[in-house]
Amino acid sequence: MDYKKAGVDIEAGYRSVELMKKHVQQTMRPEVLTNLGGFSGAFSMEKFKDMEKPTLVSGTDGVGTKLKLAFLLDKHDTVGIDCVAMCVNDIACAGGEPLFFLDYIACGKNVPEKIAAIVSGVAAGCIQSEAALIGGETAEMPGFYPEDEYDLAGFAVGVVDEKDLITGRDLKSGDVLIGMASSGVHSNGFSLVRKVFEMTAESLNTYHEELGTTLGEALLAPTKIYVKALKAVKGAGVTVKACSHITGGGFYENIPRMLIEGKRAVVEKDSYPVPPIFAKLKREGEIAEEMMYNTYNMGLGMILAVDRADVDKAMEAIRTAGETPYVVGRIEDGEKGVALC
């Protein structure tokens, strides 16, 4: 008896590392001090030296049951983007700049080419967010996961000068809400998605005119990463007073998280186009509208509040960064919460 006969292939692990190196290398930043394959990743603090009060911000998350679609379609090169996005978007909406990322892949069987495809997506997400992929772990766990399945999670660290933290403390009535378009469902609510739509390769590969793509392509569209857009807004001299990453819990849970007591957000539902995947999901699942807004991003992956005088500059900066912004509402005095109208 040996480890391989027990279900763990050490040689496959070595090959996975070799295959992923070319993807990891593309994410490197000057501050990275170690190479892939060490016991830890080292990152220089040189980045912090010009800040008055350098403050670390962190985020950790996974992809959730969206992975089930990747298994069915045997497509593994985009879920890594989702994993990175879920972490770095949280850092960005606190005002932070992502510095580095680490991933964790747990699988039933280490297939090096599949692991490398997953990591290629992680690297793509890191490139989009300008974060270095400085380490990670691939755990082969036979008997715990089925051979053709895996889980994917990650952890990111960023930095912000304390004075630039986005906290909502300066929100006032009349501030304007700007929403940035999502790419679709992103990485939340897939347990419900999988109850509504038939989860077979045939169903997911079926083209739908209303979507302009197959169902699987619409659902697997990777989560938008808004790091560069928020950096561009800051670079334009605009102060983001409050910011919310619209993830699980949709509008009703996430928008109040960016508010202070005595302020409420009013969002106008007809102020931007809702992607057709949400209409299809609502119709076929017979899901109440309130539940849709309480579960999904409904076409807005990030919402920020700025002073009315800064709206045009903020919108232009977001467009320049390649994202699509909409004026979607306002801040009012009132009980902390969100109203949709």
ROFIVO-646549 format. One record per atom (N, C-alpha, C): residue in one letter; x, y, z. Coordinates in steps of 0.05 Angstrom, whole numbers. Atoms other than C-alpha are relative to their C-alpha. Layout:
BEGIN
 res     xx     yy     zz
   A      X      Y      Z
...
//
This chain:
BEGIN
 res     xx     yy     zz
   M     17    -24      0
   M      0      0      0
   M     18     25      0
   D    -14    -25      0
   D     24     70    -15
   D    -21     23     -3
   Y     18    -23      0
   Y     -5    141    -18
   Y    -16      1    -26
   K     14     -1     26
   K    -23    136    -92
   K    -23    -20      0
   K     21     20     -2
   K    -63     72    -79
   K    -22      9     19
   A     20    -11    -19
   A    -98    110    -23
   A    -16     22    -13
   G     15    -20     15
   G   -121    160    -76
   G     13     27     -3
   V    -14    -26      2
   V    -70    216    -70
   V     25     -3    -17
   D    -22      2     19
   D    -23    225   -129
   D     19     24      3
   I    -19    -21     -5
   I     37    266   -107
   I     12     10    -26
   E    -12     -8     25
   E     66    266   -177
   E    -19     19    -16
   A     20    -18     13
   A      1    297   -204
   A      1     28     13
   G     -2    -25    -14
   G      9    351   -152
   G     24     16    -10
   Y    -23    -13     11
   Y     79    367   -177
   Y     -5     11    -28
   R      6     -9     28
   R     54    370   -249
   R    -19     23      0
   S     19    -22     -2
   S     -3    416   -229
   S     15     26      5
   V    -16    -24     -7
   V     47    465   -199
   V     15     10    -25
   E    -15     -8     24
   E     89    464   -263
   E    -18     12    -20
   L     18    -11     20
   L     29    476   -307
   L    -11     27      7
   M     12    -25     -8
   M      3    534   -266
   M     20     23      2
   K    -21    -21     -4
   K     70    571   -261
   K     -2     22    -20
   K      1    -21     20
   K     62    607   -327
   K    -23     20      4
   H     23    -17     -6
   H     -6    634   -305
   H      7     18     24
   V     -7    -15    -25
   V     19    655   -236
   V     20     22     -7
   Q    -21    -19      6
   Q     79    691   -266
   Q    -11     26    -12
   Q     12    -24     12
   Q     34    739   -304
   Q    -12     19     20
   T     13    -17    -21
   T      6    766   -238
   T     21     14     17
   M    -21    -10    -19
   M     73    786   -207
   M      1     30      1
   R     -5    -29     -5
   R     85    855   -177
   R     28      3     12
   P    -27     -3    -10
   P    152    885   -157
   P      3     -7     30
   E     -3      5    -29
   E    136    875    -83
   E      1    -29      7
   V     -1     29     -7
   V    133    799    -88
   V     29     -9      3
   L    -28      7     -7
   L    195    770    -56
   L      5    -30     -1
   T     -3     29      0
   T    183    695    -62
   T    -10    -12    -26
   N      9     14     23
   N    173    644   -117
   N    -21    -21      7
   L     20     21     -5
   L    116    595   -125
   L     13    -26      8
   G    -11     26     -9
   G    129    530    -89
   G     12      1     28
   G    -10     -2    -27
   G    154    557    -23
   G    -21     -6     20
   F     20      6    -21
   F    120    547     44
   F    -18     24      6
   S     17    -24     -4
   S     94    619     45
   S      6     20    -22
   G     -5    -22     19
   G     89    681      2
   G      8     25     15
   A    -10    -25    -13
   A    127    744     20
   A     -5     24    -18
   F      7    -24     14
   F    106    814      0
   F     11     24     14
   S    -14    -23    -12
   S    147    877     12
   S    -20     21      9
   M     17    -22    -10
   M    116    933     54
   M      9     27    -11
   E     -9    -24     13
   E    151    984     10
   E    -24     17    -10
   K     24    -14     11
   K     82   1001    -19
   K    -12     19     21
   F     14    -15    -21
   F     61   1030     48
   F     15     26      9
   K    -17    -20    -13
   K    118   1079     61
   K     -9     29     -2
   D      9    -27      4
   D     85   1141     34
   D    -27      6     12
   M     27     -4    -12
   M     19   1131     71
   M      3     11     28
   E     -1    -10    -28
   E      4   1169    135
   E     -6    -21     20
   K      8     22    -18
   K    -32   1111    168
   K     -8    -24    -17
   P      7     23     16
   P    -27   1049    125
   P    -17    -21     15
   T     20     18    -13
   T    -85   1002    139
   T     -5    -24    -19
   L      5     23     15
   L    -92    931    116
   L    -30     -6     -1
   V     27     10      3
   V   -159    907     89
   V      1    -27    -14
   S     -1     27     10
   S   -175    835     73
   S    -27    -10     -8
   G     25     12      8
   G   -228    792     41
   G      4    -29     -6
   T     -1     28      7
   T   -242    718     35
   T    -27    -10     -9
   D     26      9     10
   D   -295    681     -3
   D      5    -24    -19
   G     -1     21     19
   G   -310    624    -50
   G    -18      4    -24
   V     17     -3     24
   V   -349    611   -114
   V    -27    -12      5
   G     26     12     -7
   G   -405    570    -82
   G     -9    -21    -21
   T     10     22     17
   T   -450    523   -121
   T     -1      7    -29
   K     -5     -6     28
   K   -437    560   -186
   K     19    -21    -12
   L    -19     20      9
   L   -382    508   -190
   L    -14    -25    -12
   K     15     23     11
   K   -435    455   -204
   K     -4      3    -30
   L      3     -5     28
   L   -446    487   -272
   L     27     -5    -15
   A    -27      4     12
   A   -371    486   -286
   A      5    -30     -3
   F     -3     29      2
   F   -372    411   -271
   F    -16    -11    -24
   L     17     10     20
   L   -430    398   -317
   L     10      7    -28
   L     -9     -9     26
   L   -401    438   -375
   L     30     -6     -4
   D    -29      6      2
   D   -329    415   -361
   D     15     25     -9
   K    -13    -26      6
   K   -308    489   -364
   K     10     12     26
   H    -12     -6    -26
   H   -260    509   -310
   H     18     25      0
   D    -20    -22      2
   D   -222    570   -335
   D    -11     28      6
   T     11    -26     -8
   T   -269    625   -311
   T     -8      2     29
   V      9     -1    -28
   V   -290    605   -241
   V     21     13     19
   G    -21    -13    -16
   G   -223    630   -215
   G     -4     30      0
   I      6    -29      0
   I   -243    700   -237
   I    -21      6     20
   D     21     -4    -20
   D   -306    693   -195
   D     12      1     28
   C    -12      2    -27
   C   -264    673   -135
   C     15     25      7
   V    -16    -24     -5
   V   -217    732   -141
   V    -19     24      4
   A     19    -22      0
   A   -275    780   -155
   A    -14      3     27
   M     15     -1    -25
   M   -313    761    -92
   M     17     11     23
   C    -18    -10    -21
   C   -252    779    -50
   C      9     28     -5
   V    -12    -26      5
   V   -222    839    -84
   V    -21     22     -3
   N     22    -20      1
   N   -289    874    -96
   N     -7     10     28
   D      5     -8    -28
   D   -300    874    -21
   D     22     19     10
   I    -22    -18     -8
   I   -231    905    -10
   I     -3     27    -14
   A      2    -25     15
   A   -243    957    -64
   A    -22     18     10
   C     22    -17     -9
   C   -310    980    -36
   C      5     11     28
   A     -9    -12    -25
   A   -273    995     29
   A     21     22     -6
   G    -20    -19      8
   G   -226   1040    -10
   G     28    -11     -4
   G    -27     12      1
   G   -169    990    -11
   G      9     -8    -28
   E    -13     10     24
   E   -121    970    -66
   E      9    -28      5
   P     -9     28     -4
   P   -114    894    -71
   P     30     -3     -6
   L    -29      4      3
   L    -41    873    -63
   L      7    -28     -9
   F     -6     27      8
   F    -39    798    -65
   F    -24    -19      7
   F     21     20     -2
   F    -83    736    -68
   F     11    -28      4
   L     -7     28     -2
   L    -79    664    -47
   L    -25    -17     -5
   D     23     17      6
   D   -124    608    -71
   D      2    -27     14
   Y      1     27    -12
   Y   -146    541    -42
   Y    -19    -17    -17
   I     16     19     16
   I   -170    484    -86
   I      1    -27     13
   A      2     27    -11
   A   -195    420    -55
   A    -15    -17    -20
   C     12     17     22
   C   -211    363   -103
   C      0    -29      8
   G      1     29     -4
   G   -229    290   -105
   G     23    -14    -13
   K    -23     11     14
   K   -175    275   -156
   K     15     23    -14
   N    -16    -21     12
   N   -118    319   -179
   N      5     -7    -29
   V     -5      2     28
   V   -122    325   -254
   V     16     25     -8
   P    -17    -24      3
   P    -64    372   -270
   P    -11     20    -20
   E      9    -19     21
   E    -94    402   -333
   E    -25     15     10
   K     23    -13    -11
   K   -159    417   -296
   K      8     21     21
   I    -10    -18    -21
   I   -123    448   -237
   I     13     25    -13
   A    -13    -22     14
   A    -82    490   -285
   A    -20     19    -13
   A     22    -17     12
   A   -146    514   -320
   A    -13     17     22
   I     11    -16    -22
   I   -175    535   -253
   I     18     23      7
   V    -19    -21     -8
   V   -112    573   -235
   V      3     21    -22
   S     -1    -20     21
   S   -111    606   -303
   S    -22     21      4
   G     21    -19     -6
   G   -177    638   -284
   G      6     17     24
   V     -9    -15    -23
   V   -150    658   -216
   V     20     22     -8
   A    -20    -18     10
   A    -91    690   -251
   A    -13     23    -16
   A     14    -21     16
   A   -137    727   -299
   A    -14     20     18
   G     13    -18    -19
   G   -176    755   -240
   G     20     18     14
   C    -21    -15    -13
   C   -111    776   -207
   C     10     22    -18
   I     -9    -20     19
   I    -89    812   -270
   I    -20     23     -2
   Q     20    -20      1
   Q   -155    848   -274
   Q      1     19     24
   S      0    -16    -25
   S   -148    872   -202
   S     28      9      8
   E    -28     -8     -5
   E    -72    883   -205
   E     10    -11     27
   A     -9     14    -24
   A    -62    834   -147
   A     18    -22     -8
   A    -18     22      6
   A     -5    785   -145
   A    -10    -26     12
   L      7     27    -10
   L    -20    711   -138
   L     25    -12     12
   I    -26      6    -13
   I     34    695    -87
   I      0    -28     13
   G     -1     26    -12
   G     13    626    -64
   G    -28    -13      0
   G     26     14     -1
   G    -42    575    -53
   G      4    -28      9
   E      0     28     -8
   E    -58    503    -38
   E    -19    -16    -17
   T     17     19     14
   T    -84    445    -78
   T     -1    -25     17
   A      3     23    -18
   A   -111    390    -32
   A    -16    -22    -14
   E     14     23     12
   E   -128    322    -62
   E    -12    -16     23
   M     14     12    -23
   M   -181    292    -16
   M    -19    -22    -10
   P     17     23      9
   P   -206    224    -42
   P    -18     -9     22
   G     19      9    -19
   G   -268    200     -8
   G    -15     23     13
   F     13    -24    -10
   F   -286    271     13
   F    -15     14    -22
   Y     13    -11     24
   Y   -301    299    -56
   Y     -2    -22    -21
   P      0     18     23
   P   -324    260   -117
   P     24      6    -18
   E    -24     -4     16
   E   -267    250   -166
   E     -1     23    -20
   D      2    -21     21
   D   -294    300   -217
   D     -9     27     11
   E      9    -25    -12
   E   -311    355   -167
   E     22     13     17
   Y    -20    -14    -16
   Y   -273    408   -128
   Y    -14     24     13
   D      9    -25    -12
   D   -283    469    -84
   D     23     20     -4
   L    -19    -22      5
   L   -249    536    -95
   L     -6     23     18
   A      3    -24    -18
   A   -238    592    -45
   A     26     16     -2
   G    -24    -17      2
   G   -190    649    -38
   G      1     21     23
   F     -5    -20    -21
   F   -162    704      7
   F     17     22    -12
   A    -15    -22     10
   A   -138    773    -11
   A      6     20     21
   V     -8    -22    -18
   V   -102    829     25
   V      5     25    -17
   G     -5    -26     13
   G   -102    902      6
   G      8     21     20
   V     -9    -21    -17
   V    -79    968     33
   V    -15     26     -7
   V     12    -26      4
   V   -110   1037     42
   V     11     18     22
   D     -7    -20    -21
   D    -88   1100     79
   D    -26      4     16
   E     24     -1    -18
   E   -135   1105    139
   E    -19     22     -8
   K     17    -23      7
   K   -160   1173    116
   K    -16     -5    -24
   D     14      6     25
   D   -183   1142     51
   D    -20    -23      2
   L     20     21     -4
   L   -225   1087     81
   L    -28      9     -7
   I     28     -7      7
   I   -296   1087     53
   I    -18    -11     22
   T     16      9    -24
   T   -341   1085    114
   T    -29      9      0
   G     27    -11     -1
   G   -404   1124     98
   G     -4     22     20
   R      4    -19    -22
   R   -391   1172    155
   R     -8     28     -9
   D      6    -27     10
   D   -398   1234    111
   D    -24      1    -19
   L     24      1     17
   L   -462   1213     75
   L    -19     23      8
   K     20    -20     -6
   K   -514   1268     69
   K    -23     -3    -19
   S     23      0     18
   S   -583   1276     40
   S      6     15    -26
   G     -5    -12     26
   G   -579   1291    -34
   G     24    -13    -14
   D    -22     15     14
   D   -517   1248    -48
   D    -12    -19    -20
   V     10     15     23
   V   -525   1209   -112
   V     12    -29      0
   L     -9     28      3
   L   -522   1133   -121
   L      6     -6    -29
   I     -8      9     27
   I   -484   1107   -181
   I      4    -30      1
   G     -3     29      1
   G   -490   1034   -199
   G     18     -8    -24
   M    -16     11     22
   M   -440    995   -242
   M    -12    -26     -9
   A     13     24     12
   A   -468    942   -289
   A     14    -25      8
   S    -12     26     -5
   S   -458    870   -271
   S      1    -15    -26
   S     -1     17     24
   S   -444    814   -321
   S    -22    -20      0
   G     22     20     -2
   G   -504    774   -298
   G     -3     -8     29
   V      6     10    -27
   V   -516    731   -237
   V     24      2     19
   H    -25     -1    -16
   H   -443    736   -214
   H      3    -27     15
   S     -6     25    -14
   S   -430    685   -158
   S    -18     -5     24
   N     19      3    -22
   N   -491    687   -113
   N    -27     -9     -9
   G     27      8      6
   G   -558    654   -111
   G     -2    -25    -18
   F      1     22     18
   F   -539    592   -150
   F    -14    -25     11
   S     16     22    -10
   S   -573    544   -103
   S    -29      3    -10
   L     27     -5     11
   L   -638    577   -126
   L      0     -4    -30
   V     -3      3     30
   V   -614    580   -199
   V     -3    -29     -7
   R     -1     28      6
   R   -603    505   -197
   R    -27    -14      5
   K     28     11     -4
   K   -674    493   -172
   K    -18      9    -23
   V     17    -11     21
   V   -704    536   -227
   V      5    -13    -27
   F     -7     10     26
   F   -666    512   -288
   F      9    -29      1
   E     -9     28      1
   E   -654    440   -309
   E     30     -1     -2
   M    -29      0     -1
   M   -582    425   -292
   M     11    -25    -15
   T    -12     21     18
   T   -561    381   -351
   T     17     14    -21
   A    -17    -12     21
   A   -508    393   -404
   A    -17      8    -23
   E     18     -6     23
   E   -563    392   -457
   E    -14     27      5
   S     14    -24     -7
   S   -603    446   -421
   S     18     24      0
   L    -18    -23     -3
   L   -543    490   -406
   L     12      8    -27
   N    -11     -6     26
   N   -518    485   -478
   N    -21      9    -20
   T     21     -9     18
   T   -585    506   -507
   T      1     30     -4
   Y      0    -29      7
   Y   -585    574   -542
   Y    -27     12      5
   H     25    -14     -5
   H   -638    624   -520
   H      1     28    -12
   E      1    -26     14
   E   -656    683   -564
   E      0     24     19
   E      3    -22    -19
   E   -675    726   -505
   E     26      7     15
   L    -25     -4    -14
   L   -606    716   -474
   L     22      8    -20
   G    -20     -5     20
   G   -567    721   -539
   G     24    -19      3
   T    -21     20     -5
   T   -526    661   -516
   T    -13    -25     12
   T     11     23    -13
   T   -534    593   -485
   T     -5      6     29
   L      6     -4    -29
   L   -562    587   -415
   L     25     -3     16
   G    -24      5    -15
   G   -496    559   -390
   G     19     23     -2
   E    -18    -23      3
   E   -456    617   -419
   E     -9     24     15
   A     11    -22    -15
   A   -503    667   -389
   A      5     -3     30
   L     -3      5    -29
   L   -498    635   -320
   L     29     -1      9
   L    -29      2     -7
   L   -423    622   -322
   L     16     25     -4
   A    -14    -25      4
   A   -406    693   -342
   A     14      8     25
   P    -15     -6    -25
   P   -351    712   -293
   P     -8     26     13
   T      6    -24    -16
   T   -363    763   -238
   T     17     23     -9
   K    -15    -24      7
   K   -343    833   -256
   K     19      8     24
   I    -19    -10    -20
   I   -282    861   -220
   I      1     30     -3
   Y      4    -29      1
   Y   -291    935   -203
   Y     24     15     11
   V    -23    -13    -13
   V   -222    950   -174
   V     10     24    -17
   K    -11    -21     16
   K   -197    991   -233
   K    -20     24     -3
   A     20    -22      2
   A   -263   1030   -238
   A      0     17     25
   L     -1    -15    -25
   L   -261   1050   -165
   L     26     16      3
   K    -26    -14     -1
   K   -187   1068   -171
   K     -1     24    -19
   A      3    -22     19
   A   -205   1111   -232
   A    -16     23     12
   V     17    -21    -13
   V   -259   1148   -192
   V     17     16     20
   K    -17    -13    -19
   K   -209   1163   -137
   K     21     17    -15
   G    -19    -14     15
   G   -158   1184   -189
   G    -11     25    -13
   A     13    -23     12
   A   -208   1233   -218
   A     -5     22     21
   G      3    -20    -21
   G   -209   1269   -151
   G    -28     -1     13
   V     27      3    -11
   V   -278   1243   -131
   V      2    -16     26
   T      2     15    -25
   T   -291   1222    -59
   T    -24    -18     -1
   V     22     19     -3
   V   -332   1159    -55
   V     -8     -1     29
   K      8     -2    -28
   K   -372   1169      8
   K     -9    -27     12
   A      9     27     -9
   A   -401   1099     13
   A     -1    -18    -24
   C     -2     19     23
   C   -397   1036    -29
   C    -11    -27     10
   S     11     26     -6
   S   -433    969    -31
   S      5    -19    -23
   H     -3     22     19
   H   -413    905    -66
   H    -26    -17      1
   I     26     14     -1
   I   -480    873    -86
   I      4    -30     -5
   T     -5     29      1
   T   -470    799    -70
   T    -25    -14     12
   G     22     15    -12
   G   -513    748    -32
   G    -16     18     18
   G     17    -18    -16
   G   -572    783     -1
   G    -10     23    -17
   G     10    -20     19
   G   -581    829    -61
   G      0     28     11
   F      2    -28     -8
   F   -603    901    -51
   F     -6      3     29
   Y     11     -4    -26
   Y   -639    892     14
   Y     20     -5     23
   E    -20      6    -20
   E   -581    863     53
   E     25     17     -3
   N    -26    -12      4
   N   -521    896     21
   N      0     31      0
   I     -1    -29      1
   I   -540    969      9
   I     -1     12     28
   P      0    -12    -27
   P   -557    983     83
   P     28     -2     13
   R    -27      3    -12
   R   -486    959    100
   R     18     24     -5
   M    -16    -23      6
   M   -458   1022     69
   M    -11     26     12
   L     14    -24    -11
   L   -505   1070    106
   L      7      4     29
   I     -2     -7    -28
   I   -500   1106    172
   I    -28      4     11
   E     27     -5    -12
   E   -557   1115    221
   E    -11     27     -8
   G     13    -25      8
   G   -607   1167    199
   G      1      6    -30
   K      0     -3     29
   K   -595   1157    124
   K    -11    -25    -13
   R     11     22     15
   R   -632   1114     75
   R      6      4    -29
   A     -5     -1     29
   A   -619   1096      2
   A    -26     -5    -14
   V     24      4     18
   V   -673   1103    -51
   V     11     -8    -27
   V     -9     10     26
   V   -661   1062   -114
   V    -24     -1    -19
   E     21      0     20
   E   -702   1072   -177
   E      4    -24    -19
   K     -4     25     14
   K   -712   1004   -209
   K      1      4    -31
   D      1     -4     29
   D   -725   1032   -279
   D     22     19    -10
   S    -22    -19      8
   S   -661   1075   -280
   S     23    -14    -15
   Y    -21     14     14
   Y   -619   1021   -312
   Y    -12    -26    -12
   P     11     25     11
   P   -630    958   -355
   P      8    -24     17
   V     -5     25    -14
   V   -637    892   -319
   V      6    -22    -20
   P     -7     20     19
   P   -601    836   -356
   P    -22    -21     -3
   P     22     18      6
   P   -649    786   -389
   P      1    -26     16
   I     -2     25    -15
   I   -623    727   -348
   I    -18      2     25
   F     16     -3    -24
   F   -659    756   -287
   F    -30     -2     -6
   A     28      2      8
   A   -726    762   -324
   A     -7    -30     -4
   K      4     28      5
   K   -719    690   -346
   K     -1    -16     26
   L     -1     13    -26
   L   -701    667   -276
   L    -26      5     16
   K     24     -8    -15
   K   -759    705   -245
   K    -25    -14    -12
   R     24     12     13
   R   -810    679   -296
   R     -1    -30      3
   E      1     29     -1
   E   -790    606   -298
   E      0    -11     28
   G      1      9    -28
   G   -780    602   -223
   G    -23     10     15
   E     23    -12    -14
   E   -843    641   -207
   E      9     13     26
   I    -12    -13    -24
   I   -800    682   -159
   I    -11     28      3
   A     10    -26     -6
   A   -830    743   -126
   A     21     21     -5
   E    -19    -21      6
   E   -798    809   -146
   E     17      7     24
   E    -15     -7    -24
   E   -779    825    -75
   E     22    -20      6
   M    -20     21     -5
   M   -743    758    -69
   M     23      3    -20
   M    -21     -4     19
   M   -705    772   -133
   M     20     22      9
   Y    -18    -22    -10
   Y   -678    838   -104
   Y     12     -6     27
   N    -11      8    -25
   N   -665    803    -39
   N     20    -23     -2
   T    -18     23      5
   T   -623    748    -72
   T     22      7    -20
   Y    -18     -4     23
   Y   -590    775   -135
   Y      8     30     -3
   N     -9    -27      5
   N   -552    836   -159
   N    -17     15    -19
   M     20    -12     19
   M   -606    849   -212
   M     13     20    -19
   G    -13    -16     21
   G   -555    880   -259
   G     19     21     10
   L    -19    -20    -11
   L   -515    924   -211
   L     19    -15     20
   G    -19     14    -17
   G   -452    893   -182
   G     12     16     22
   M    -12    -18    -20
   M   -428    954   -144
   M    -16     26     -1
   I     14    -25     -2
   I   -464   1016   -119
   I     16     19     18
   L    -15    -19    -16
   L   -428   1079    -94
   L    -16     26      2
   A     13    -25     -5
   A   -451   1144    -65
   A     21     22     -2
   V    -18    -23      3
   V   -419   1210    -86
   V    -16     26      3
   D     13    -26      0
   D   -433   1284    -78
   D    -12      6    -27
   R     13     -6     25
   R   -481   1310   -130
   R     18     15    -20
   A    -18    -15     17
   A   -427   1357   -156
   A     21    -18    -14
   D    -21     18     11
   D   -381   1297   -171
   D    -11    -21    -19
   V     12     22     15
   V   -430   1254   -210
   V     12     -2    -28
   D    -10      2     27
   D   -406   1272   -280
   D     29    -10     -1
   K    -28      9     -1
   K   -332   1263   -262
   K      2    -30      7
   A      0     28     -7
   A   -347   1196   -229
   A     -9    -18    -23
   M     11     15     23
   M   -388   1171   -288
   M     21     -3    -22
   E    -21      0     21
   E   -333   1190   -337
   E     23    -18      7
   A    -23     17     -9
   A   -279   1156   -295
   A     -7    -29     -2
   I      9     28      2
   I   -320   1092   -292
   I      0    -10    -29
   R      0      7     29
   R   -330   1092   -367
   R     28     -4    -11
   T    -28      1      9
   T   -257   1105   -379
   T     13    -26      9
   A    -11     26    -10
   A   -241   1043   -337
   A    -13    -24    -12
   G     13     23     15
   G   -286   1001   -382
   G    -25    -10     12
   E     25     10    -12
   E   -347    994   -338
   E    -23     19     -8
   T     24    -16      8
   T   -418   1019   -350
   T    -15     10     25
   P     13    -11    -24
   P   -447   1066   -297
   P    -28     11     -6
   Y     27    -11      1
   Y   -518   1089   -284
   Y     -5     16     26
   V     10    -13    -24
   V   -547   1141   -237
   V    -25    -14      8
   V     22     18     -7
   V   -594   1096   -199
   V    -16      9     25
   G     16     -8    -23
   G   -618   1135   -138
   G     14     21     16
   R     -9    -22    -17
   R   -602   1180    -80
   R      0     -8     30
   I      0      3    -29
   I   -590   1185     -6
   I    -20     21     12
   E     19    -17    -13
   E   -645   1214     38
   E      3     -3     30
   D      2      3    -29
   D   -654   1228    112
   D    -22    -20      6
   G     21     19     -7
   G   -694   1173    146
   G     12    -24     14
   E     -9     24    -13
   E   -690   1106    179
   E     19    -16    -18
   K    -20     15     15
   K   -629   1066    157
   K    -12    -23    -14
   G     11     21     15
   G   -648   1020    101
   G     -1      8    -30
   V      1     -6     29
   V   -663   1017     26
   V    -29     -2     -9
   A     27      1     12
   A   -727   1033    -12
   A      4     -2    -30
   L      1      3     29
   L   -739   1010    -83
   L    -25     11    -11
   C     24    -13     11
   C   -786   1050   -126
   C      1      0    -31
//
